[in-house]
């Protein structure tokens, strides 16, 4: 579509350059202003195959279209300067949003040095389109509230402190641009400092090194390009092989992190009475667990969640929020020595607190070693004992320990479903 002849600028009209973030690919994801600027442009300079024809069709029939692929910086600067002198409006289309890896800073600095008027119009970034395609939020309470946006280590002036292996130590969600052709090197860097290499993605390992081998990864190719989108999912252990088999070498994002597998619950929408003003329904417990089917009418419906170690605090908060969202009152209890500001109470001995709560008939969720939980409880009559659930400190598994057939299995399944975890049912199927 390049090389169409354009009309001359109006006599006395002052030209300018407008940088437009063209979005991830779908023309319907152009912003209203971006579309308007493109439709009114005398000249459009676009980034080769990164801008689909469907976006270029927004141009006027008489607009001059120039493919920037293969042109030097100096050649582009000359294009801007010459057309602006003719009084024409030049729109420079960049894929995604201009704030990331667009190299538009050096272009506007040149224009400023020549006193050429310019404007900047932001666009929808490609990682937003990837999130929509994956149907996953890239931040999640208790999982990751930080996003690291970066590119591979290379010869582009990347500081040593920003090497992938250094960034991987944070264990946060990572979005990697411009690197799918280097997927093997990227995986190697992300795993380089991982402590034990045993495949267990726990926070302590990440404090000492990179991601664990079983950390989820998604490679999203041409997000929002109609008919051309492709998603490859896996873990750091196998993603490189999968990408290689798919033959993908460009125009892809690499997303790394547990948010692709697990999710938390935001406090923002808590239904707890004192925060939202909403009353908790008296029959919420029975409704949530279908007590007619699971014979839990004798259950008091009180739930206490116990955390013994710092790394399990976030999981405890997420479980509590899940139950509150279901209209079920729950208290979060943690060890006095831990940093857990959202706890309802702190205790000197979690073991003793679990025993007291069990004796009081309260349902127990222990995010701690099962041995501690088993030694703390004192099972008596099956019809009277409360439910006891054990969870690992990463929140991956939800295991009913006591009274599975009387509702604890159902309770575990509900929690697991909301946390994207796995309910481990050890009793015979109902």
N, C-alpha and C positions, 0 to 999 in steps of 0.2 A: 504493500500500500504506500510505499515511499515514492517521493518524486513528483507528486501531483503539483501542477502549477498553481500558484496562488495569486489572489488579487493584490494590487498595490495598496499600501496604507494610505489613509486619508491625508491630504495636504495639511501640515501643521499638527497632526496628531502625534502625541508623544508615545513612543513604544515602551514596553516593559516586559519583564520575564516573570512568569508565574510558575512556581514549583508546586506540583500537585501530587499528593500521595494517591496513587491509583487503586489502592486496596489490594486484596490478595488475588484477585482474578475475576470473580463474578462481577459483571458490569453493574448489577443491582447493589453491589456493596461500595460503589463510588459514593462519596458524600454528595449531598445536593449541590454544595458549592463547587466541589471538584468537577461534577458533571457540567455545571453551568460554565465554568471556566474553559473546559475542554470544548464545549459546543461553540464558544465564541472566539476561539483562538484562530489567529491567522496562520501560525506555524506551530506544529506539534513535534517536539523532539522526544522520542520514546526509547525505552531501554530494550530494544531487540525483542527476543522471544519471551522476555519477562512480562511483557504487556500483551494480553491476548487480543486478537482481531476484534472481538466483541466489544472491547473498550474503545478501540480506535474508531469504531463505527459511530461513535458519538460526535466525531469531527464533522465540520461543514464539508460539503462537496468540494469547495474550492480551497480548502486548507492545505498547506504544504506539510507533508509528513516526512520526517527525517529519522531514520533508524540510527541510533547512536552507537550501535555495535561496531567495534573496530576503529572508532574515532578516538583520537588523542584528546587530552584535556585542552590543548591549545586550539584544536580544530573546533571543539564545542564552544569554547569562549569566543572564537571568531564568528560562529553562527549566531550566537546571542547578540554580539555587538553589531554585526552588520544588519540584522533584521530590525533591531531596535532603532537603529539610525534611520531606517525606512519608515518608522512610525508603526511598526507591527507589534502585535501582542504575541509573544512566544510562550507556549505552555510546555514545560518540561515534565513529562510523566515519569514518575518513579514508582516501582512496584511497592505494595504495602504502605508503610508510613515512613516519612522522611527522617524521623528521629533516630532510625536504626540502620546502620550500614548502607547509607544511600550516597555517601560522599558529596552531599549537597553543600556542606559547610564551605569547602574550598571554592565552590561555584559562586556562592553568594558573596564570599570575600572578594573574588575577582570583580563581580558586578559593583560592589560597594566602592572598590578602588577606581572604577571608571564612572562613578556617579550614575549608574544605570538603575532605574527603579525596579524593584522586585517585590514579590509577595510569596508567602508560603501557606499552602493549604494542606492540613494534615489528612491522613487517610487511615483506613482500617488496617491494622497490622496483621500479618499472616498468622501469627500465633493465636490471634482471636478467632480466625477462621478454623484453625486446627482444633481449638477448644470446642467450637461448635460441632465440628465433624466427629470428634471423639466423644462428644457429650460428657465432657469432664471439666470441672473447674480446676484450675491449676494451683489454687490455694485452698486449704481446708483446715479447720480448727483441729489441733492435736496431731496433725500429720505434717503439714508444711504451710507456713504463712509467709514464706519468702520465695521469690522467683529470681533466679540468676539467668540473665540473658547474655550469651557470649558467642564466640566463634572459636574454631580450632586454633591451637598454637601454630604459629607459622612465621612468615617474614613480613608481617604487616604492622610491626611496631607494638606488639602486645606485651605489656609489662610482665616481668617474671612472676610477680605476685599474683597475676591473673591466669597463670597456667591452669589447665583443666584439673590437674591433680590437686592443686591448691584449693580451687573452688569446690571440688568434690568433697572436701573435708567438712563442709557445712551440712551436707545431707539434704539440702533444700531442693525444691523443684528446679531443674535446669533446662533451659531452652537453648539449643545450639543451632545457630544459623550457618549456612555456607560450608557445611562439613560432611555431608552424606558420602561424598567420594572418599573421605578419609575415615570411614566408620571404624575400621579395625584399629587405627591409631587412637581414635577418640575413646573407644572402649578400653583400650590398654591404659590410657591416662586416667580414666575415671576409676579404674580398679587398682591402680598402681600402689596406693598406700593403704588398701584395705587390710585390716589387721589379720584375721585368721583365715580368710578365704573359704570359710565353711558354708557359705551360701545363706547365712542368717543375717538379715538386714536389721541389726539393732543399733540403737543410738550410741551405745558405748563404743562399738566398732567404728562408727563414723566419726566420733570425736578424735580417734587416733588415726584415721585414714579415710580412704575413699568410700564409694558406694559398695554395697555387697553385691556379689554376682547375681543374686536373684532380684535385684532392683528392677521394677518394670520400666520398659522403654517403648515409646511409640515413634515411628518414623512416618511423617505425613508428607506426601508428595502432592504438590499442586492443590493445596486446600482451596476449595470453592471453585476450581476450574471445572465447569460442567462437563461431565463425561470423562474427565482425565484424573480425578482424584484417586488416590491410592493410600491405604493405611496398612502399615506392617507393625505388628505388635510382638513383643517378646520380652526378654530380660537381657541384662548386660552379658549374660552367659551365651546367648544364642542369636542376638539381634544382628550381629555383623554377617553371619552366614545367611540369615534370611534376606537381608538387604542385597547381598551379593547375588543370591539366587533370583531375586526379583529384577535385577539389572538396573536398579535406580542409582543414578550418579549425580543428579543435580536437582535444583528447585524443590528441596525438601527440608523440613524441620526435624530435628531430633529432640524429643521431649523425654526427660529422665526424672523419675521420682515416684514415691509411694502414692502420690495423689492419683495416679493412674489405676490404682488397685483399691485404695481405701479412702474413706471420707469421714469427716467429723460433723458435728452439729453446731451451728452458730448460736452463741448466747443472744444474738440480736433478736431472735424470734422466740425466745423462751416463753413458755406459757405459765411460768411460776407466778402465783397470784400477786405477790408484792411487786413484781416488775411489770406485769402487763395489765394488772387490774382484773384479770379474768379468773373466775373461780374454777378450781379443779373439780370435775364431776365426781360425785361420790361413788358411782358405779364404773369408773374408768378402768379400774383394775380388772374387774370381772369381765368387762367388755373386751379388753385387750387380749385376754388369755382364754376366752371362750370357756369359762369355768363349768358350764353345763357339760361340755364334752370331756373336760380334763379333771373333774372332781376336785376343784380347788375352792369350794365354797367355804371350807374351814380356814382358809389361809387369810391372815390378817391384812395382807396387802401392803405391808410396810417393807421397804427395801433399803438396805444399807450397802454401800459400795466401799470396799477397803483397799487402800494402796499402801504397800510396804516399802517401795523403793521409788526414788525420784523419777526414773524413766517411765514408771507406770502411772504417774499423776495425770498426764494428758489423756490417757485412755480412760481413767476414772471419770474425768470431767466430761468426756464425750459420752460415756455410758449414762451418766446422770442426765445429760441434756436430751439424749434419746428418750429416756423414760419420761422426762418432763414434757417433751413434745407429744407423748402418747397420753398425757394427762395423769401420769402416775407419779406420786410424790416419792422422792428418793433423797437420801442423805449421803454425802460423800465424806468419808472419814480417812484421814491420813496420819502418818506418824508425825509426832511433834517435831522431829528433827528435819523434816522435809520442807521444801519451799512449795507450798500449795495454798495460795491465797484464796482460792475459790472453795476450799473445803468448808463443810458445815461445822466440823469440829476436828480438833487434833488430839491425839491420844499418845500416852507414853508407851503403851504396849498394844500393838494391833492384835496380837494373839489373844490377850485378855479381853479386848473390846469385842472381837468376833464371838468369843465364848459367851459373853454377857448378852449380846444381841441375839444369838441363837437360843439361849435360854428364855429370852423374852418373846420368842416366836417370830422374830423378824427374818425376812428373806435376806440371804447373804450373797453378795457378789464379791469374790476375792480376786484381785488382780495381783497374784502372788503365787509362789510355789504351792502345788497341790498338797504337799506334805504338811505345810504349815496349816492349811485349811482343814485337812482331815484330823490333825491332832487337836485343833481348837474346838471343833464341834463335838457334841455329845448326842448322837442319834438315839432316840427313844422309841416312841410309838409312831409307826409310819403315817398314820392318819393325822397325827398332830405335829409332826416335824415340819419346819418351814423348808423352803427351797434353798439349795446351796449350789452356786455356780462358781466355777473357777475359770479365770482367763489368764493367758500368758501376758507378759509385760508389753508386748507389741500390739496386743489386741487382735491377733490373727485368729485365735481359736477360742470358742466359747463352749465350755464343757459342763453339763449338768452333773453334779456329784451326788445329790440326794433328792429323792422324790421325783425322778424323771417322769414316771407315768402319771403322777398327780399334778402335772403342770410345769415342772422344771424344764422338761424337754422343750415344751412350747415356748417357755420363757427364753431359753437359750436361742432358739431359732429366731425369735423376734429380734433379740439384740444383735445376733449375727447378721441378719438381713439388713438392718439399719446401718451397721458399721462396715458392710461389705466384708465380713469375716466368715469363718466356717464354723458351724455348729457341729460338735463332735458328740454324737449320741451313742452311748455304749450299751443302753438297755435294748431288749428285744423290741422290735417295731410294734407300735400299738395297733 
